Amino acid sequence: MKQKTPFLKIPINRIIALILLDIMSIVVASFAALYVRFDFSFAGIPAEYLMKFERIIPFNILLTLLFFALWKLYKSVWRYASATELLNIVFATTCAAIAQIILCNVMNQKMPRSYYMIYWFLLFGMCCVIRFSYRILRLINSKRIDRVDKENRNNVLLIGAGAAGNAILKEIESSSYLNLNVKCIIDDNPGCHGKFLRGVPIVGGRAKIIDAVGQYAVDEIIFAIPSANTQTRKEILDICKESGCKLRTLPGIYQLINGDVSVSKLKEVEIEDLLGRDPIEINTEEVLNYVSGKVVLVTGGGGSIGSELCRQIAGHHPKQLIIVDIYENNAYDIQQELIRKHPELNLQVLIASVRNTARINDIFATYRPNIVFHAAAHKHVPLMEVSPNEAIKNNVMGTYKTAKAADKYGAEKFVLISTDKAVNPTNVMGASKRICEMVIQMMNQKSETNFVAVRFGNVLGSNGSVIPLFKKQIAEGGPVTVTDPRIIRYFMTIPEAVSLVLQAGAYARGGEIFVLDMGKPVKILDLATNLIKLSGYKVGEDIEIQFTGLRPGEKMYEELLMDEEGLKKTANKMIFIGKPIDFDTEVFEKQLEELILHAKQEDKDIRKEIKDIVPTYQETV
C-alpha cells in the first residue's frame, strides 16, 4: 500500500516560500488581467474595476490557496515534477478561476467576462513557472555538467525505443550518480528511425548496431526489449557480441508489466541468452497439486540443482520442506534465503550423509516425507576417475539407502536426479548414476512408492560447470581452456532442469526414466568464444583459447538414450519417457551389495565390479 506523505513532514520553509510566491502570483495575475483586458493601459482601467479588485483580492487569495492545498501543490517534489503535477496545476488553477467567478457574483463585484479567462491563463502560467523553474534550472545545470564531465562517462547504445528504453533513459537523465551517457538508440521499427527519444537519436535497426558503435565510440550496449522472444533476443545479441562492447540486458517482460524497469535491474548478458532455445514450460497447476500440503524432502538441497528445487518447492506451499545436505555452508545459505523469502514456510534443515543408514532412517522416521527428491551426489567426472570408490559410496550406496528408507517409511514418490552421462558411460561417475537408475527401477518393482529418475544434460552455471570456469579464466586474463575443439554438449539452465524434475514428479507412476528434449547440442568452443566476446574482449588478441585434450573418462559427445530405450511422449512436448531396460533384479541386488562392500574395502579394481553391473560401461584410457 502506498504511504501518504504527511503534510508536516514537508520542509516548512519551502511551503512558506511557495505560499508567498503564490500570493504574489494571484495579485499580479488579477491586476495584469485587467491591464491586458483594457488594451495594456493603466489609465484605461476604469476606477470601479480597480475598487472591485481591491475588495475581492483578500478573499480570492484565501480561496486560491485553499484549492492549491487541496490539489497537493504544496506536497509535490518539484525537482521530479511530471505530467501528473502539471495536471494538478491545471485543476487547481481552474477551480480557483471558477471560484473567483462565483465570488464576484456573490459579492456583486462583477468583472468583464474576458477578465476571468485572462486571469486563469496568467495564474496558470505563473504557477508553472514557479514550480517547474527548479527542474528546468536543474536540467540546464545537468547538461552543463554533462558537457564538462562526458569524457569520464561510458558511452551507451540503447537497443529498444519502447517503454522500457524510455524508463532507462529517464533514470539516466535524472540521476547524478549513473556514469552513463546514452549516445544513440537502435530499434527495428522503421517508423521511428530518424526521430528522437528524450533528445537521443534513433539511428536505425539492428543492421546499424556495428556502425553506430564505431560512429558514437560506444563502450556499452543496453538491451531494453524485455518483450522480445528468444529468437529475436539471440539474433540481436549475436550482433552485439561482435562489437566488443560490454552488454547488459533487462531480465524479462515481467519487469515492464510490474513497472520495475531501472538501471539497477540490468544484468550482464549471460551465455544462456545466446542458446536460442525457448525455455521449458511446465504445468504449474499439476506441480502445485502434488506438492501443496505435502512433506517434501530434498537431499543435496544445498547444491545447484537441490537449492533451486527448494526455492521452487517453497513457492508451491508444501506442508513442510526438509533439506538434507552434508555441506553445512551450502545448507546454511539456502536456509537463510528461504527464511527471508518465505517466512511462513515450515522449514527444517538437517546436516546428514546419505551414506549413514541410521541417520537417514531416523530422518524418515521423524518427518515421514511424502515426496523425496534425491539430488545428493558426486558429479565431477575427473575427480571421480581418481576416487572411484567414493563415487560408488556416495552415489550408489547413498541412493540405495535413501530409496530403502523411502520404501520403509511409506513415501509416495521418490525422484532421482540422473544425468546423460549415465548413457553408455565412459567414466565412473556416469556408470555410478546408471547403477542409481537401476536401483530406482528395482525398488519400484517391489515397493508401493513410485520411484522415477530424471535424466538431463549439463546445467549452465551450476557448481563445477564449464561457464563459471570460463568466467574465472577470463577475469584472470586467460587463457580459456577447452579440452577439444570438436567436443559438444547438451545444455539447459538450472531453473529449466528443476522445472523438469518437478514436472516429472507430477507424471510419475513408477519406474520411468524421464528425458528432456534439449534441442541441438552446443560446441564448447562456441561457448568459450561467445563468453569472451560478451565480456568485451577479442578472441586471440585479448584472451587466448587453449586446447588441453580430453580428460580421463570424458566423451566427445553425450547421449540421452541408450540403444535399447525408446521414447514415449508426455503431456509436455519437451519431456519424454525412456522405456526401462529389463534386467534380473535379484541378480542385480546381489551385485549391488557386493559392489558396495568392495567400495567400503577400497577395492583398487572397483571398475571391474562396475563393468559387471553396467555392460555398456566402456572405460577410457
C-alpha positions as CSV (number, residue, x, y, z in Angstrom):
1,M,0.0,0.0,0.0
2,K,1.4,3.4,-0.9
3,Q,2.2,5.5,2.1
4,K,0.9,9.1,2.1
5,T,3.3,11.9,2.7
6,P,2.3,13.7,5.9
7,F,1.9,17.5,5.4
8,L,4.1,18.4,8.3
9,K,6.9,16.2,7.0
10,I,7.4,18.6,4.1
11,P,10.0,21.4,4.9
12,I,8.1,24.3,6.4
13,N,10.4,26.9,4.8
14,R,9.6,25.6,1.3
15,I,5.9,25.7,2.0
16,I,6.1,29.3,3.2
17,A,8.2,30.4,0.2
18,L,5.7,28.8,-2.2
19,I,2.7,30.4,-0.4
20,L,4.3,33.8,-0.6
21,L,5.1,33.3,-4.3
22,D,1.6,32.1,-4.9
23,I,0.1,35.2,-3.2
24,M,2.3,37.4,-5.4
25,S,1.1,35.4,-8.5
26,I,-2.6,35.8,-7.5
27,V,-2.2,39.6,-7.0
28,V,-0.1,40.1,-10.2
29,A,-2.4,37.8,-12.3
30,S,-5.5,39.6,-11.1
31,F,-4.2,43.1,-11.8
32,A,-2.5,42.0,-15.1
33,A,-5.7,40.5,-16.3
34,L,-7.3,44.0,-16.0
35,Y,-4.3,45.6,-17.6
36,V,-4.5,43.2,-20.6
37,R,-8.3,43.5,-20.9
38,F,-8.1,47.3,-21.2
39,D,-5.5,47.3,-24.0
40,F,-2.4,47.3,-21.9
41,S,-3.1,50.8,-20.5
42,F,-3.1,51.6,-16.8
43,A,-5.0,54.8,-17.5
44,G,-7.6,52.9,-19.4
45,I,-8.7,50.8,-16.5
46,P,-12.0,52.2,-15.1
47,A,-11.8,53.2,-11.4
48,E,-14.8,50.9,-10.5
49,Y,-12.9,47.8,-11.5
50,L,-9.8,48.9,-9.5
51,M,-12.1,49.2,-6.5
52,K,-13.6,45.8,-7.1
53,F,-10.1,44.3,-7.5
54,E,-9.2,45.7,-4.0
55,R,-12.4,44.3,-2.4
56,I,-12.2,40.8,-3.8
57,I,-8.4,40.2,-3.7
58,P,-8.1,39.1,0.0
59,F,-11.0,36.5,-0.5
60,N,-9.5,35.4,-3.8
61,I,-6.1,34.8,-2.2
62,L,-7.6,32.6,0.5
63,L,-9.8,30.6,-1.9
64,T,-6.9,30.1,-4.4
65,L,-4.5,28.9,-1.7
66,L,-7.2,26.5,-0.4
67,F,-7.6,24.9,-3.8
68,F,-3.8,24.8,-4.3
69,A,-3.5,22.9,-1.0
70,L,-6.4,20.5,-2.0
71,W,-4.6,19.7,-5.3
72,K,-1.3,19.0,-3.4
73,L,0.6,21.8,-4.9
74,Y,2.5,22.2,-1.6
75,K,3.3,18.5,-1.2
76,S,4.8,17.6,-4.5
77,V,8.6,17.1,-5.1
78,W,9.0,19.6,-7.9
79,R,12.6,18.6,-8.8
80,Y,11.0,15.4,-10.3
81,A,7.8,17.1,-11.5
82,S,6.0,15.3,-14.3
83,A,2.7,15.3,-16.2
84,T,0.8,14.4,-13.0
85,E,2.0,17.6,-11.3
86,L,1.1,19.6,-14.4
87,L,-2.4,18.2,-14.4
88,N,-2.7,19.1,-10.7
89,I,-1.8,22.7,-11.6
90,V,-4.4,22.8,-14.3
91,F,-7.2,21.5,-12.0
92,A,-6.1,23.8,-9.1
93,T,-6.0,27.0,-11.2
94,T,-9.2,26.1,-13.0
95,C,-11.0,25.6,-9.7
96,A,-9.6,28.9,-8.4
97,A,-10.7,30.7,-11.5
98,I,-14.3,29.3,-11.3
99,A,-14.3,30.1,-7.5
100,Q,-13.4,33.7,-8.4
101,I,-16.3,34.0,-10.9
102,I,-18.7,32.7,-8.2
103,L,-17.1,35.0,-5.6
104,C,-17.5,38.1,-7.8
105,N,-21.2,37.3,-8.4
106,V,-21.9,36.6,-4.8
107,M,-20.3,39.8,-3.7
108,N,-21.8,41.8,-6.6
109,Q,-18.3,42.7,-7.8
110,K,-18.6,41.5,-11.4
111,M,-15.6,41.9,-13.7
112,P,-15.5,41.9,-17.6
113,R,-16.2,38.4,-18.9
114,S,-12.8,38.2,-20.7
115,Y,-11.0,39.1,-17.4
116,Y,-11.7,35.7,-15.9
117,M,-10.1,33.8,-18.9
118,I,-7.1,36.1,-18.9
119,Y,-6.7,35.7,-15.2
120,W,-6.8,31.9,-15.4
121,F,-4.2,31.9,-18.2
122,L,-1.9,34.2,-16.3
123,L,-2.3,32.4,-13.0
124,F,-1.6,29.0,-14.6
125,G,1.5,30.3,-16.4
126,M,3.0,31.9,-13.3
127,C,2.2,28.8,-11.2
128,C,4.0,26.6,-13.7
129,V,7.0,28.9,-13.9
130,I,7.4,29.0,-10.1
131,R,7.1,25.2,-9.7
132,F,8.9,24.0,-12.8
133,S,11.7,26.5,-12.7
134,Y,13.7,24.4,-10.2
135,R,13.5,21.4,-12.5
136,I,14.4,23.4,-15.6
137,L,17.4,25.0,-13.8
138,R,18.5,21.6,-12.6
139,L,18.2,20.1,-16.1
140,I,20.3,23.1,-17.5
141,N,22.9,22.5,-14.8
142,S,22.9,18.8,-15.5
143,K,23.5,19.4,-19.2
144,R,26.4,21.8,-18.3
145,I,27.9,19.2,-16.0
146,D,27.4,16.5,-18.7
147,R,29.4,18.6,-21.2
148,V,32.2,19.1,-18.7
149,D,32.2,15.5,-17.5
150,K,31.2,13.5,-20.5
151,E,34.8,12.3,-21.1
152,N,34.6,10.4,-17.8
153,R,31.2,8.7,-18.7
154,N,30.6,5.5,-20.6
155,N,29.0,6.0,-24.0
156,V,25.9,3.8,-24.3
157,L,24.0,2.4,-27.2
158,L,20.4,1.6,-26.2
159,I,18.5,-1.1,-28.0
160,G,14.7,-0.5,-27.8
161,A,12.8,2.7,-28.2
162,G,9.8,1.4,-26.3
163,A,8.5,1.8,-22.7
164,A,11.5,0.0,-21.1
165,G,14.0,2.1,-23.1
166,N,12.2,5.3,-22.2
167,A,12.3,4.3,-18.5
168,I,16.0,3.6,-18.6
169,L,16.7,6.9,-20.4
170,K,14.6,8.8,-17.9
171,E,16.5,7.4,-15.0
172,I,19.9,8.1,-16.6
173,E,18.8,11.6,-17.4
174,S,17.5,12.4,-13.8
175,S,20.3,10.7,-11.8
176,S,23.6,12.3,-11.0
177,Y,25.1,9.0,-9.8
178,L,24.9,7.0,-13.1
179,N,28.1,7.1,-15.1
180,L,26.3,6.6,-18.4
181,N,25.9,8.8,-21.5
182,V,23.3,7.4,-24.0
183,K,24.6,8.4,-27.5
184,C,22.1,6.7,-29.7
185,I,19.2,4.2,-29.9
186,I,18.6,1.2,-32.1
187,D,15.0,0.0,-32.9
188,D,13.8,-2.3,-35.6
189,N,10.6,-0.2,-36.1
190,P,11.3,1.8,-39.3
191,G,8.6,4.3,-38.3
192,C,10.8,5.8,-35.5
193,H,14.1,5.9,-37.5
194,G,15.5,9.5,-37.7
195,K,13.4,10.6,-34.7
196,F,14.5,11.4,-31.1
197,L,13.6,9.8,-27.8
198,R,14.3,12.2,-24.9
199,G,16.8,14.0,-27.2
200,V,18.7,10.9,-28.2
201,P,18.7,10.0,-31.9
202,I,17.1,6.7,-33.1
203,V,19.7,5.8,-35.8
204,G,18.2,2.7,-37.3
205,G,17.5,-1.1,-36.9
206,R,19.7,-3.9,-35.8
207,A,21.8,-3.7,-39.0
208,K,23.1,-0.4,-37.8
209,I,24.5,-1.7,-34.5
210,I,28.1,-2.2,-35.5
211,D,28.3,1.1,-37.5
212,A,26.7,3.0,-34.6
213,V,29.2,1.5,-32.1
214,G,32.1,2.9,-34.2
215,Q,30.4,6.3,-35.1
216,Y,29.5,7.1,-31.5
217,A,32.5,5.5,-29.7
218,V,30.2,3.2,-27.7
219,D,31.5,1.5,-24.6
220,E,28.4,-0.3,-23.5
221,I,25.2,-1.7,-25.1
222,I,22.0,-2.0,-23.1
223,F,19.3,-4.4,-24.5
224,A,16.0,-2.9,-23.3
225,I,13.4,-5.0,-25.1
226,P,12.0,-7.3,-22.3
227,S,9.2,-8.4,-24.5
228,A,11.5,-9.8,-27.2
229,N,11.1,-13.6,-27.9
230,T,14.0,-15.9,-27.5
231,Q,14.9,-16.0,-31.2
232,T,14.9,-12.2,-31.6
233,R,16.9,-11.8,-28.5
234,K,19.5,-14.2,-29.7
235,E,19.8,-12.7,-33.2
236,I,20.3,-9.2,-31.8
237,L,22.7,-10.3,-29.1
238,D,24.7,-12.3,-31.7
239,I,25.3,-9.0,-33.5
240,C,26.1,-7.1,-30.3
241,K,28.7,-9.6,-29.1
242,E,30.8,-8.8,-32.2
243,S,31.0,-5.2,-31.2
244,G,33.5,-5.7,-28.4
245,C,31.2,-3.7,-26.1
246,K,30.1,-4.6,-22.6
247,L,26.5,-5.9,-22.8
248,R,23.7,-5.6,-20.3
249,T,20.0,-6.5,-20.6
250,L,16.7,-6.4,-18.7
251,P,15.8,-9.9,-17.4
252,G,12.2,-10.2,-18.8
253,I,8.8,-8.8,-19.7
254,Y,7.6,-9.1,-16.1
255,Q,9.9,-6.1,-15.3
256,L,7.9,-4.0,-17.7
257,I,4.5,-5.2,-16.5
258,N,5.4,-4.5,-12.9
259,G,6.8,-1.1,-13.7
260,D,10.1,-2.4,-12.3
261,V,12.3,-1.1,-15.1
262,S,15.5,0.6,-13.9
263,V,19.2,0.7,-14.4
264,S,19.7,-1.3,-11.2
265,K,17.7,-4.2,-12.7
266,L,20.0,-4.5,-15.7
267,K,22.1,-7.7,-15.7
268,E,25.1,-8.8,-17.6
269,V,24.3,-10.7,-20.8
270,E,24.8,-14.4,-20.0
271,I,25.7,-17.2,-22.3
272,E,22.1,-18.5,-21.8
273,D,20.9,-15.6,-23.8
274,L,22.7,-16.9,-26.8
275,L,21.4,-20.5,-26.7
276,G,18.4,-19.6,-28.8
277,R,16.1,-22.1,-27.3
278,D,12.7,-21.3,-25.7
279,P,12.7,-22.0,-22.0
280,I,11.0,-25.2,-20.8
281,E,7.4,-24.6,-19.7
282,I,5.7,-26.7,-17.1
283,N,2.1,-27.1,-15.9
284,T,2.4,-25.2,-12.6
285,E,-1.1,-26.4,-11.6
286,E,0.0,-30.1,-11.8
287,V,3.1,-29.3,-9.7
288,L,1.1,-27.3,-7.2
289,N,-1.5,-30.1,-6.8
290,Y,1.0,-32.8,-5.9
291,V,3.4,-30.7,-3.8
292,S,1.0,-28.5,-1.9
293,G,0.2,-29.7,1.6
294,K,2.9,-32.5,1.4
295,V,6.1,-33.1,3.4
296,V,8.9,-32.8,0.9
297,L,12.5,-33.9,1.5
298,V,15.4,-32.8,-0.8
299,T,18.7,-34.5,-0.4
300,G,21.7,-32.4,-1.6
301,G,19.4,-29.4,-1.0
302,G,22.4,-27.0,-0.8
303,G,23.7,-27.8,-4.3
304,S,23.0,-26.1,-7.6
305,I,20.0,-28.3,-8.5
306,G,18.9,-29.1,-5.0
307,S,18.8,-25.4,-3.9
308,E,16.7,-24.4,-6.9
309,L,14.4,-27.3,-6.2
310,C,14.0,-26.0,-2.7
311,R,13.2,-22.4,-4.0
312,Q,10.5,-23.6,-6.4
313,I,9.0,-26.1,-3.9
314,A,8.9,-23.4,-1.3
315,G,6.7,-21.3,-3.6
316,H,4.2,-24.2,-4.0
317,H,3.0,-24.3,-0.4
318,P,4.3,-27.6,1.0
319,K,3.3,-28.7,4.4
320,Q,6.9,-28.9,5.4
321,L,10.2,-28.7,3.5
322,I,13.2,-30.8,4.8
323,I,16.6,-30.0,3.4
324,V,19.3,-32.6,3.9
325,D,22.9,-31.8,3.0
326,I,26.4,-32.9,4.2
327,Y,27.9,-29.5,3.5
328,E,26.9,-27.0,6.2
329,N,27.8,-23.9,4.3
330,N,25.6,-24.7,1.4
331,A,22.8,-25.7,3.7
332,Y,23.1,-22.5,5.7
333,D,23.0,-20.3,2.6
334,I,19.7,-21.9,1.3
335,Q,18.2,-21.9,4.8
336,Q,18.8,-18.1,5.2
337,E,17.5,-17.4,1.7
338,L,14.2,-19.3,2.3
339,I,13.7,-17.8,5.7
340,R,13.9,-14.3,4.1
341,K,11.7,-15.0,1.1
342,H,9.2,-17.4,2.7
343,P,8.9,-16.6,6.4
344,E,5.7,-18.6,6.5
345,L,7.5,-21.8,5.3
346,N,7.7,-24.8,7.7
347,L,11.4,-25.4,7.0
348,Q,13.8,-27.9,8.6
349,V,17.5,-28.0,7.5
350,L,19.5,-31.1,8.6
351,I,23.2,-31.9,8.2
352,A,23.5,-35.6,7.3
353,S,25.2,-38.0,4.9
354,V,23.1,-40.2,2.7
355,R,25.6,-42.9,3.3
356,N,24.6,-43.1,7.0
357,T,21.9,-45.7,7.3
358,A,20.9,-44.9,10.9
359,R,20.8,-41.2,10.3
360,I,18.7,-41.4,7.1
361,N,16.3,-43.9,8.7
362,D,15.9,-41.6,11.7
363,I,15.1,-38.6,9.4
364,F,12.5,-40.6,7.6
365,A,11.0,-42.0,10.8
366,T,10.8,-38.5,12.3
367,Y,9.5,-36.4,9.4
368,R,7.7,-39.1,7.3
369,P,8.2,-37.3,3.9
370,N,5.6,-37.8,1.3
371,I,7.8,-36.8,-1.6
372,V,11.6,-37.3,-1.9
373,F,13.9,-35.5,-4.4
374,H,17.3,-37.2,-4.3
375,A,19.9,-34.7,-5.6
376,A,22.8,-35.7,-3.3
377,A,25.7,-37.0,-5.5
378,H,29.3,-36.6,-6.5
379,K,29.2,-35.3,-10.1
380,H,32.7,-34.2,-11.1
381,V,33.9,-36.6,-13.8
382,P,37.7,-36.2,-13.5
383,L,37.6,-36.2,-9.7
384,M,35.6,-39.4,-9.6
385,E,38.0,-41.1,-12.0
386,V,40.8,-40.9,-9.4
387,S,38.4,-41.7,-6.5
388,P,36.1,-44.3,-7.9
389,N,35.2,-45.9,-4.6
390,E,33.9,-42.5,-3.3
391,A,31.6,-42.3,-6.3
392,I,30.1,-45.7,-5.5
393,K,29.8,-45.0,-1.8
394,N,28.1,-41.6,-2.2
395,N,26.1,-42.0,-5.4
396,V,25.2,-45.7,-5.4
397,M,25.2,-46.5,-1.7
398,G,23.6,-43.2,-0.8
399,T,20.8,-43.7,-3.4
400,Y,20.2,-47.2,-2.2
401,K,20.0,-46.3,1.5
402,T,17.7,-43.3,0.8
403,A,15.5,-45.3,-1.5
404,K,15.1,-48.1,1.1
405,A,14.2,-45.6,3.7
406,A,11.6,-44.1,1.4
407,D,10.1,-47.5,0.9
408,K,10.3,-48.5,4.6
409,Y,8.5,-45.3,5.8
410,G,5.9,-45.1,3.1
411,A,6.9,-42.1,0.9
412,E,4.6,-41.6,-2.0
413,K,7.2,-40.6,-4.6
414,F,10.9,-40.8,-5.0
415,V,12.6,-38.8,-7.8
416,L,16.2,-39.4,-8.6
417,I,18.3,-36.7,-10.3
418,S,20.3,-38.5,-13.0
419,T,22.4,-37.4,-16.0
420,D,23.0,-38.0,-19.6
421,K,26.4,-39.4,-18.6
422,A,24.6,-42.5,-17.4
423,V,24.0,-43.5,-21.0
424,N,26.8,-45.7,-22.4
425,P,29.1,-44.4,-19.7
426,T,32.8,-43.9,-20.3
427,N,33.6,-42.7,-16.7
428,V,32.9,-43.9,-13.2
429,M,30.6,-41.0,-12.4
430,G,28.3,-41.8,-15.3
431,A,28.4,-45.5,-14.5
432,S,27.5,-44.9,-10.9
433,K,24.5,-42.8,-12.0
434,R,23.4,-45.6,-14.3
435,I,23.5,-48.0,-11.4
436,C,21.4,-45.5,-9.4
437,E,18.8,-45.6,-12.2
438,M,18.8,-49.4,-11.9
439,V,18.3,-49.1,-8.1
440,I,15.3,-47.0,-8.8
441,Q,13.9,-49.5,-11.3
442,M,14.5,-52.3,-8.9
443,M,12.9,-50.6,-5.9
444,N,9.9,-49.6,-8.0
445,Q,9.1,-53.3,-8.7
446,K,8.9,-54.2,-5.0
447,S,7.6,-51.1,-3.4
448,E,4.4,-49.1,-3.0
449,T,6.4,-46.0,-3.5
450,N,6.6,-44.6,-7.1
451,F,10.4,-44.5,-7.9
452,V,11.4,-42.5,-11.0
453,A,14.6,-40.9,-12.5
454,V,15.1,-37.7,-14.4
455,R,17.9,-37.5,-16.9
456,F,19.2,-34.3,-18.4
457,G,22.4,-32.8,-19.8
458,N,24.8,-30.2,-18.5
459,V,23.4,-27.4,-16.3
460,L,24.6,-23.9,-17.2
461,G,26.1,-22.0,-14.2
462,S,26.0,-25.0,-11.7
463,N,28.9,-25.5,-9.4
464,G,31.8,-27.0,-11.3
465,S,30.3,-26.5,-14.7
466,V,32.2,-25.0,-17.6
467,I,30.7,-21.5,-17.6
468,P,31.9,-20.4,-14.1
469,L,35.4,-21.8,-15.0
470,F,35.5,-19.8,-18.2
471,K,34.4,-16.7,-16.4
472,K,37.1,-17.1,-13.8
473,Q,39.7,-17.7,-16.5
474,I,38.5,-14.5,-18.4
475,A,38.7,-12.5,-15.2
476,E,42.3,-13.6,-14.8
477,G,43.2,-12.6,-18.3
478,G,43.1,-16.1,-19.9
479,P,43.8,-18.4,-21.4
480,V,40.4,-20.1,-21.6
481,T,40.9,-23.8,-21.6
482,V,38.8,-26.1,-23.9
483,T,39.5,-29.8,-24.0
484,D,38.9,-30.3,-27.7
485,P,37.6,-28.0,-30.5
486,R,35.1,-30.7,-31.5
487,I,33.6,-31.5,-28.1
488,I,29.8,-30.9,-27.9
489,R,27.3,-31.0,-25.0
490,Y,23.6,-30.5,-24.4
491,F,22.8,-27.6,-22.1
492,M,20.0,-26.3,-20.0
493,T,19.6,-23.7,-17.3
494,I,19.2,-24.5,-13.6
495,P,15.5,-23.4,-13.5
496,E,14.8,-25.5,-16.6
497,A,16.4,-28.6,-15.0
498,V,14.3,-28.1,-11.9
499,S,11.2,-27.5,-13.8
500,L,11.7,-30.9,-15.5
501,V,12.3,-32.6,-12.2
502,L,9.1,-31.1,-10.7
503,Q,7.0,-32.0,-13.7
504,A,8.4,-35.5,-13.7
505,G,7.3,-35.8,-10.2
506,A,3.7,-35.0,-11.3
507,Y,3.9,-37.5,-14.1
508,A,5.5,-40.2,-12.0
509,R,3.6,-43.6,-12.0
510,G,6.7,-45.6,-11.1
511,G,9.8,-47.0,-12.9
512,E,10.1,-44.2,-15.6
513,I,13.2,-42.5,-16.7
514,F,12.2,-39.0,-17.8
515,V,14.3,-37.4,-20.6
516,L,14.2,-33.7,-21.7
517,D,14.4,-32.7,-25.4
518,M,17.1,-30.1,-25.1
519,G,17.3,-29.2,-28.7
520,K,20.6,-29.1,-30.6
521,P,23.9,-29.7,-28.7
522,V,26.3,-26.8,-28.4
523,K,30.0,-26.8,-29.1
524,I,32.1,-26.0,-26.0
525,L,34.4,-23.9,-28.2
526,D,31.5,-21.8,-29.3
527,L,30.5,-21.2,-25.7
528,A,34.1,-20.1,-24.8
529,T,34.2,-17.8,-27.9
530,N,30.9,-16.2,-27.1
531,L,31.6,-15.7,-23.4
532,I,34.9,-13.9,-24.3
533,K,33.1,-11.6,-26.7
534,L,30.2,-11.0,-24.2
535,S,32.9,-9.9,-21.7
536,G,34.1,-7.2,-24.2
537,Y,37.3,-9.0,-25.3
538,K,38.6,-10.2,-28.7
539,V,39.4,-13.9,-29.1
540,G,43.1,-14.4,-29.9
541,E,44.0,-10.8,-29.2
542,D,42.8,-10.1,-25.6
543,I,42.0,-13.6,-24.5
544,E,43.5,-16.8,-25.9
545,I,41.7,-20.2,-26.2
546,Q,43.9,-23.1,-25.3
547,F,43.1,-26.8,-26.1
548,T,44.2,-29.2,-23.4
549,G,42.9,-32.6,-24.7
550,L,40.1,-34.8,-23.4
551,R,40.3,-35.7,-19.7
552,P,40.1,-39.2,-18.4
553,G,36.6,-40.6,-18.8
554,E,35.4,-37.7,-20.9
555,K,33.3,-38.2,-24.0
556,M,33.4,-36.2,-27.2
557,Y,29.6,-36.0,-27.0
558,E,26.9,-37.1,-24.7
559,E,23.8,-39.2,-25.4
560,L,20.4,-39.0,-23.7
561,L,19.1,-42.5,-24.6
562,M,20.7,-46.0,-24.8
563,D,20.1,-48.0,-27.9
564,E,17.6,-50.3,-26.2
565,E,15.5,-47.4,-25.0
566,G,12.6,-45.9,-27.0
567,L,10.7,-42.7,-26.4
568,K,7.2,-42.2,-25.2
569,K,5.6,-38.7,-25.3
570,T,4.1,-37.0,-22.3
571,A,1.7,-34.1,-22.0
572,N,4.7,-31.8,-22.0
573,K,6.1,-31.8,-25.6
574,M,9.6,-31.2,-24.2
575,I,9.5,-34.2,-21.8
576,F,9.8,-37.8,-22.9
577,I,9.8,-41.2,-21.1
578,G,12.6,-43.7,-21.9
579,K,11.5,-47.3,-21.9
580,P,13.1,-49.1,-19.0
581,I,15.6,-51.8,-19.9
582,D,14.8,-55.1,-18.3
583,F,17.3,-56.8,-16.0
584,D,17.2,-59.5,-13.4
585,T,16.5,-57.6,-10.2
586,E,17.6,-60.5,-7.9
587,V,20.9,-60.8,-9.6
588,F,21.3,-57.0,-9.6
589,E,20.6,-56.7,-5.9
590,K,23.3,-59.3,-5.0
591,Q,25.8,-57.5,-7.4
592,L,24.8,-54.2,-5.7
593,E,25.5,-55.5,-2.2
594,E,28.9,-56.8,-3.4
595,L,29.8,-53.6,-5.2
596,I,29.1,-51.5,-2.0
597,L,31.2,-54.0,0.0
598,H,34.1,-53.7,-2.4
599,A,33.8,-49.8,-2.3
600,K,33.9,-49.8,1.5
601,Q,37.0,-52.0,1.3
602,E,38.7,-49.5,-1.1
603,D,39.0,-52.1,-3.8
604,K,41.6,-51.0,-6.4
605,D,39.7,-53.0,-9.1
606,I,36.3,-51.5,-8.4
607,R,35.9,-50.7,-12.1
608,K,35.7,-54.4,-12.9
609,E,32.7,-54.7,-10.4
610,I,31.1,-51.7,-12.1
611,K,31.5,-53.3,-15.6
612,D,29.8,-56.5,-14.4
613,I,26.7,-54.4,-13.5
614,V,26.8,-51.9,-16.4
615,P,27.8,-53.8,-19.5
616,T,27.7,-50.6,-21.6
617,Y,30.4,-49.0,-19.4
618,Q,33.5,-48.6,-21.6
619,E,36.5,-47.4,-19.6
620,T,38.7,-44.9,-21.4
621,V,42.4,-44.7,-21.1
